[in-house]
Amino acid sequence: MDKPSNRAQLNAAAYRIPALDADFLLGDSTRGLRFQLEYLKAEDHLRQWGVASTVIVFGSARVSESRVSQLHGQAVARLRARLAAWRDR
């Protein structure tokens, strides 16, 4: 007598290892996890390069109007100058 096939179970999405299941990892419920992984990956590379501390800036990739972009650029330049002064003290 042949054993019943478990092929359907082995092929089911619920049977996949979560870390290897792209449908699961790219789903809405794992959005926060993907964000944490992006941060962790960058953090690991920075540590490998000997970077001891960082500044994290959250934002979007949208293009702003030119005046707003100019103001943002000036603010970034001021921040860089302040960070350089702080680092050199």
Wavefront OBJ file of the C-alpha trace (Angstrom):
o trace
v 0.000 0.000 0.000
v 1.416 3.397 -1.031
v 1.705 6.218 1.461
v -0.453 9.264 0.773
v 1.489 12.052 -0.918
v 2.442 15.072 1.151
v 3.464 17.055 -1.947
v 0.637 19.604 -1.446
v 1.818 20.303 2.092
v 5.451 20.675 1.017
v 4.448 23.121 -1.735
v 2.138 25.205 0.474
v 3.186 28.791 1.296
v 2.810 28.093 5.026
v 5.472 25.369 4.769
v 8.165 27.679 3.363
v 10.960 28.819 5.661
v 10.024 32.451 6.470
v 13.515 33.840 5.777
v 13.404 32.308 2.282
v 9.782 33.191 1.477
v 9.857 36.329 -0.694
v 6.052 36.642 -0.711
v 6.050 36.732 3.087
v 9.056 39.046 3.426
v 7.669 41.541 0.904
v 4.161 41.581 2.409
v 2.573 44.447 4.326
v 2.891 42.709 7.691
v 6.699 42.648 7.461
v 7.218 46.280 6.421
v 8.666 47.186 9.839
v 10.978 44.193 9.728
v 12.275 45.229 6.288
v 12.957 48.714 7.656
v 14.911 47.218 10.567
v 16.863 44.997 8.176
v 17.817 47.979 6.006
v 19.091 49.791 9.089
v 20.947 46.702 10.367
v 22.608 46.053 7.009
v 23.911 49.605 6.798
v 24.984 49.490 10.444
v 26.920 46.251 9.879
v 28.765 47.709 6.884
v 29.603 50.901 8.764
v 31.010 48.905 11.691
v 33.111 46.822 9.272
v 34.537 50.070 7.906
v 35.366 51.283 11.430
v 32.644 53.932 11.683
v 31.871 54.387 15.385
v 28.888 56.748 15.212
v 26.452 58.045 12.630
v 23.661 60.545 12.043
v 20.478 59.108 10.578
v 18.235 61.317 8.434
v 14.758 60.122 7.551
v 13.054 61.514 4.494
v 11.881 60.774 1.019
v 13.341 60.817 -2.455
v 10.897 63.365 -3.829
v 12.320 66.350 -5.675
v 11.457 69.656 -4.049
v 10.903 73.011 -5.683
v 14.201 74.804 -6.364
v 13.880 77.380 -3.546
v 13.011 74.727 -1.003
v 15.924 72.625 -2.259
v 18.222 75.633 -1.947
v 17.097 76.211 1.652
v 17.596 72.533 2.466
v 21.090 72.672 0.951
v 21.943 75.690 3.092
v 20.642 73.928 6.196
v 22.737 70.864 5.394
v 25.823 73.053 4.898
v 25.226 74.673 8.308
v 24.789 71.273 9.918
v 27.999 69.996 8.331
v 29.894 73.027 9.626
v 28.503 72.528 13.133
v 29.375 68.832 13.071
v 32.912 69.592 11.869
v 33.356 72.193 14.624
v 32.035 69.749 17.211
v 34.301 66.955 15.971
v 37.395 69.235 15.946
v 36.977 70.580 19.486
l 1 2 3 4 5 6 7 8 9 10 11 12 13 14 15 16 17 18 19 20 21 22 23 24 25 26 27 28 29 30 31 32 33 34 35 36 37 38 39 40 41 42 43 44 45 46 47 48 49 50 51 52 53 54 55 56 57 58 59 60 61 62 63 64 65 66 67 68 69 70 71 72 73 74 75 76 77 78 79 80 81 82 83 84 85 86 87 88 89
